[in-house]
């Protein structure tokens, strides 16, 4: 089961929410070029997982918040 895909080193950073083509959000960080670098900040506890895509300027480009999966 996939809840979130996080990847990096692309030339176009972005957050793609789940949709018909992929039933999970995809977060892509940017490459190392000055002015376009990003960081992906992830925090998780028993109640939620949150991830933010943040540009080196401090601007948040997108975010994802996931609730815990249902008990099996």
ZIHU-V426553 format. One record per run of one state. SS is the DSSP state (alpha for helix, beta for strand, coil for the rest). FROM is the first residue (numbers start at 0). TO is the last residue. Records with the same first field share a line. If there is no record, write none. Layout:
BEGIN
SS=FROM-TO  FROM-TO
END
This chain:
BEGIN
coil=0-2  10-12  16-23  30-36  44-46  55-58  67-71
beta=3-9  13-15  24-29  37-43  47-54  59-66
END
